[in-house]
Structures are given as C-alpha cells and as structure tokens.
C-alpha cells in the first residue's frame, strides 16, 4: 500500500468536500488503487492550522470543525504556520492549494505553489489565479524539480474538461472551443428566462450560494475569462493573458432581451470561446444568442458545458457540474490519482 501524505492550504468548501470524499471513499480507493491518502497538515487563515506528521483523520478534522467552528484545539496546532511554512517544513508529498482566487496577481497561491515545487512536493490546485497567470513558469518549475502540477479543477470542477482536451482529443486537432464556464451566470440567465428580472435572479443566486456578496467576478465575465485563458494555454499552447480576452458580462441584459431571443427560438448564454486563426488564437467571453437546437442551449441552471470543435472528430460536447464542494473536491482526487497511480 502506497501512503501519500497531503498538506492542504485552505479548508473551506473545497477542502472540506475533499476531506469528506476521503471519509466516505478512502477504504475503497485504497483497495482499488493501492493508495492511502493521508492529510498531515491543514492551514487556513480563518479556521486555524494543524500539523501531525503521522496523519490527521479526515473525520476528526470535519467533526471538530462542525462542533467548534474552527480547527483550534486539535493536537498539533501550529498557530504561526501559513502556506509557506507547510510547503517548506511539512513532510507532505503533495500540497493541495485551495486558498482564495486572485485573477489580478495569483497571490498568495502562486507563492505557495512555487515553494512546494522547489521543495520537491507535487501540487494540486483548483485555484484559477496561478494557472491563468503563471502556468508556463509553474509547469517548468515542476519539471525542473521532478514533480507534477495538477490543475483539473480550475475550469469545470470535477468534470474533466482539461484531461479530455489534453489527453484524448489532442490528436483530433482542436480548432475551436466554446463553453458555458460559469455556473452563476448560467443560473441567472436560466431564471431570467423563467420570468425573473436580473436583480431578482442575482438575489436568488446569492441566497442559494451560487453568487458571492460581490458578484462582479462572475457576472462581469472575469471568472469565465480566467478559464478561457487556462484552456488556451493548456489545450492550444497559446500564451495569452486576461487582457487578451474580449470580455462582456451579463449585467446589461433585460427581460426584453430575453423575450426577443425566445421569440426567435434562441436562448442567451454567457459563452467563453477560443478559435485558432492564421494570426493566432482569438479569445472572448460574451453573452451569445444560441439556437435552441444547439448543444449548449439546453444546459440550464448552474451546470457547465464545453464543446470542442475538432478536425478529425467534428464536435464533441462535455456537460457536467462546474462548481460545488464535493464536485471540486473530486477534481482534487482526480489529479492526485493521476499523479500517484
């Protein structure tokens, strides 16, 4: 049995979702793959920091958090630790970086990831910032140190858009991509089609936890633009940045716009697109009217989808969850299994 020690930076929804997966499926994973995943460290600026070289049972972490609202009081508490200390001083074989996303600088996650790679630790992250802004440098650093960088969860949560594109469709010749890459905006547009106006749909999305108190990252298209950049870099080899994505959000759409599309048997979707052209790769995020027969038009609610236009296979469409604590936690598991199997 191979024992894989994990250090988690961040223990919010995704970290807790991943820990719950280990609680529920750890024995089956060990039996099937011969790998025992063991959390040895957790650092979270709000919840507290703990480190136990021999492992911290995920059920104990979750039970303590539910009962006390934090990790304080657990054996091995490390009040002075942070992500850098975990990367440098723990015995973890892999760092799981789940801190908050920053699409302007990629920090502090990028610093954590660099430190872990330099200390010969594999890294798995669902954090879009470091990947959208610095993926090439981080991948090179991983290669130089003989470790791997897993980033599946940065685009469509546990739905394997990156793995499908990189491993299974690369030889088919991907020429264009278009996708519904943000569940919050898709939920809002679905509710507007049901009769709600934009403020009502946004308020409902916030009430259900799909949208943040400040929803601008979603509704103005920044989140989807970050995912478009990641897709461009990883699937098309295009070194584009956030500024290269032509971006328009959904805040200007009105009930009249929704009704006009419906009258023409069309539906509004916020579409992230990439196209290979003779002069490079064109990238955009913008509200788009799709015919009702289009594969992406029928994707409602908070669900995500991506359509690959390939030279050899034609169109291939992947639909699945693009967010959620367990769904993104599963993306972490996907990458860890790919690294350690």
N, C-alpha and C positions, 0 to 999 in steps of 0.2 A: 504494500500500500504506500503510495506516494503522499507525503504530507506537504501541503502548500500553505505557508503562513502569509496572512494578509494584514496589511495596515490600511485602515480607512480614514481618509481625510474628509470629514463631513459625515454627519449621521442624521440627516434629515429624511425626507420621504424616500429617496432612492436608497440610501444606506440602510434604512430600516426595512425597506422592501427586500433588499438583497439578504439581509440577516434573516428575515422571515423565510425566504426560499431555502436557506441553509437549515433552518429549523425543520421545515416541512419535508425537504427532499435530500438532505445531506446523506443519510444512510443509503438511499437508492443511487445517488451519484457516485458514492464510494464503491458500491457493489458493481455498478456498470462500467465506470471508467478507471477504477483503481486509484482514485484521488480523494484525499480527505482535505477539504478546505477548512482552515482554522483561522479565525480572527485573533490576532495577537495584540492589536493596538487600534484605538479609535481616538481621533482628535476632532473636537468640534468647539468652535469659539463660544457658542452659546450653551451647549449641553455639558461640556467638560471633556477631560482627556484621561484615558486609561491605557496602561501597557502591562501586559503579562506575557513574558516570552513563551510560556507553555500553553497559551491559548485562553481565550475568553469565550465561554459557551454562548452562542447567539441568543438562546432562550433566556439566559441570565441577563444579558445586556438589555433585551427588549422588556423583560419583566421589571427590571429595576427602573428603566425609563418610564414605563407606564405607571409604576407605583410612586415614583419620586419626581418625575418631570425633568430629570437630568441624569447624568452618569456619575455625579458626585457621590462619594461614599463607597464606591466599588473598590475592591482590592487592586493595588497597582495604580492608584490615581497619580497623575502627572500634571499638576497644576501649571507648571512652567513650559510644558511642551506645546508645539504647534506642528504644522505640516512639515516644516523643515527639519525639526528635531526627529519626527517619525521617520522621514526619509533617510536621515543620516545615522540615527542611533538605534533604531529597532532592528530586530532580526527577521523582519518581514521579507519574504521572497518577492512579493509584489505589492505595490502601492495602488490603492483604489482611490482616485481623486474625484471627489464629489462635492467640492466647495462651490460657492455661487458663481454663476456665469458672468463674465465681463467681456463684452464684444468690442470694447474700446482698446484695452491693453492685454487682456488674457490673464491678468493677475488677480489673486495670488497663485492661481493654479499652475501657471507656467513655471514659476519658480519652484514649486513643489515637485513638478514632474521632472524638471531638469536635474534637481538634486537627487531624486530617486534613480534616474537613469545613470547618473555619474557614479552612484554607489551600487551599480550593477543590480538594480531591482527592476523587474518588469513593471509596467504601468498600464492600468486600465482606467479609462475615464469616460464619463458621459457629458463632460464639460465642453461646450462648443467653443469657448473663447480661445484656449490654447491651440485647438486644432484648426480653426478658421484663420487664425493669425500667424501661427508659427509651426504648422505641421511639418514642413520640409526640414527645418532645423532640428525639431524634436526626433523625427524619424532617423535622421543622420546620427544624432547623438545616441539613440538606442542601438543602432547598428555598430557604432564605434565601441560600445560597451558590452556587446554580445547579449543584449536583452531585446524584448519586444514591446511595442506600444499598441494597445487595443483601444479602438475608438468607435466601435459599432453603435453605441448608444447615443452618439451625438446627432444623428439625423432622424431616425424613425424609432427611437426607443428600442424595444426588443425585436421589432420587425426588421429582418436582416437586409436592408437596402444596400449597405456598403458591401457586405460579403457577397451578395448576389451579383452586384455590378463588377466587383474586383475579381472574383474567383470563377464565376460561372458564365458571365456574359462578356467578359473582356475580349475573348476570341471572336465573338459575334460582331464586333465592331460597333460600339455605341456612338451614334451620331448626334442624338438629341435626347434630352431628358425633360420631363415636365412633371410636376408633382404638387400635391396638397401636403405641405410640410409643416403646417402649424395647426394644431387641433383647436386652439382657442378661436381663431378667426373662422375656421370651418363651422364650429358650433354656432357662432354668432350669425353667420350667413344662413345657416340652416334655420335658425329661429326667426330670422327676418323673413325668410320665405314662408314660414308658418304664420306670419302676420305681425310679429313684433317689430317695433322700430329699433334703430341702432342703440340708443341709450337703454331701452328695456332689455335687449338681448345681451348687451355688455353687463348690465347689472345681474342678470341671471347667471352669466358665465362666472362672474366674480363670486356670487353666492354659492355656486357649485364647486368652486375651487379651480376652475379651468383658467381664469384670468387673475392676475395679480391686482393689488390695490392700484398700482401704476401699470396699466396695461399697454403702455406705448410700445414696449419691445415686441409685443405680438401684433397689435392692431396697425402699427405703422410699418410692419414688414421686416423689422430688424432681425428677429429670430429666424424667419424663413430665409433671409438673405445670408445669414451665417451658415445655414445648412446648404444653401446653393454654393457658397464658396468651398465648403468641405467636399461636396460632390465633385465640383470642378477640379479640385486639386487631386483627389484620390482616384477618381474614375477617368478623368480626361487628361490628367497631367498638366493642367493649366494653372499657372502661378498667378491667380487673380486675388484681389482683396475685396473688402467690403465696399470700398469706393467704386469698384468696377461693376457693381450690381445696380442696374437701373431699378429703383425701388419706389413703389407706391403702395400705401396701405389701404384699408377699407373704410376709414372714418368718414369719407365723403359720400358713401353710398346711402341712398334714401329708399324709402318704400316705393317711390315712383320708379327708381332704377330697377328694383327687384321685380316690380309688376311688368315693366317693359320687357325684361328678359323672359318672364313667364309667358307673356303674350306671343313671343316668338319661339316658344318651345325651347328656351335656353335657361341656364342657371348660372349665377355668379359663383366663382371660386377664386380664392387667392392662390395664384399659380406661380410657383418657382420654376424657372426654365433655364436650360442651358442648350446651346446649339453650337456645333463645330462648323466654322465658316472658313473660307480661304484665307482670311486675315486673322483668325484666332477664334476664341470662344466668346460668344455673346451670352450675357447673364442678366436675368431680370426677375423681379418679384412684383406682380401687379394683379389687381382684380381682372378677371377674364370671364367673358360670357361663353359658356360651353354648350353645345347642343345636348339635349337630354340623352341622346344615344351614346355620347362619349363615355368611355370607361370611368373617367374621373368625375363626371357629373353626378353619378349615383352614390358617391361617397359622402355620407352625411354625418352630422354630429362631430365629435372630437376625433374621429378616425382620420388617419393619414393614408396617402397612397402615392405611388410613383410609377410613371410609365417610361420605360426605356425604349427608344426607337433605335433598332439595330439594323445593320446592313444584311446580316445573314438570317436572322430570325424574324425580322419585322418588329412588331410591337409586343412588349412583354410588360404586364402591369402587376404590381405588387401592392396589396392592400392590407393594412393592419394597424394596431394601436401605435400611436406616436408619442404617448406620454403615459404617466401613471407610475406609482411607486413599485408595484410588482413587475410591471412591464419593462421599466427601465432597469430594475434590479436584475431581470432576466438577461438584459443586454450585457451587464457586467459578467454574469455567469457564462454567456456565450464566448466572450473574449477570453476569459480565464481558461475555459476548456480548450479553446483553440491554441492557447499558449502552452498548456501543461499536459495535454493528452500525448 
